[in-house]
């Protein structure tokens, strides 16, 4: 099941890499955006959900505390306990995660 974890903003990719090293599938959806800087257009990565990661887990107490102990992880989303994503939410997130690759630029140049 897929869960959402709140992480330190700006460190999503570092924390994702740590979780992947621990054997989990985790994503931080990124879109390549065309940014004009100094008169030139450049594609730059833009995190779609700053401060959040999406992680696939079979959640039990051991896994919960192992993920929670990862530096930069703040908490699982859910009021009193972690709540998994609904099926439609899961499908949406997986579609924009693009298997870990950034989505193409959203603007025409």
NORURGI-V796950 format. One record per residue. RES is the residue in one small letter. SS is DSSP state (2 for helix, 1 for strand, 0 for the rest). OMEGA is omega in whole degrees, 0 to 359 (NA if undefined). Layout:
RES/SS/OMEGA  RES/SS/OMEGA
This chain:
x/0/181  x/1/179  x/1/176  x/1/175  x/1/177  x/1/182  x/1/177  x/0/180  x/0/181  x/0/181  x/0/183  x/2/184  x/2/178  x/2/181  x/2/177  x/2/179  x/2/178  x/2/181  x/2/178  x/2/177  x/2/178  x/0/176  x/0/180  x/0/172  x/1/182  x/1/180  x/1/169  x/0/185  x/0/182  x/1/176  x/1/174  x/1/180  x/1/177  x/1/181  x/1/178  x/1/181  x/1/180  x/0/179  x/0/180  x/1/175  x/1/177  x/1/174  x/1/180  x/1/179  x/1/179  x/1/179  x/1/184  x/0/180  x/0/182  x/0/177  x/0/182  x/1/173  x/1/176  x/1/187  x/1/180  x/1/184  x/0/161  x/0/192  x/0/168  x/0/184  x/2/181  x/2/180  x/2/179  x/2/183  x/2/177  x/2/178  x/2/182  x/2/180  x/0/179  x/0/180  x/0/180  x/0/177  x/1/181  x/1/181  x/1/170  x/1/176  x/0/182  x/0/185  x/0/181  x/0/177  x/0/181  x/0/180  x/0/179  x/0/176  x/0/173  x/0/181  x/2/181  x/2/177  x/2/179  x/2/180  x/2/179  x/2/181  x/2/180  x/2/180  x/2/180  x/2/177  x/2/174  x/2/180  x/2/177  x/2/179  x/0/179  x/0/175  x/1/180  x/0/180  x/0/182  x/0/183  x/0/171  x/0/178  x/0/NA
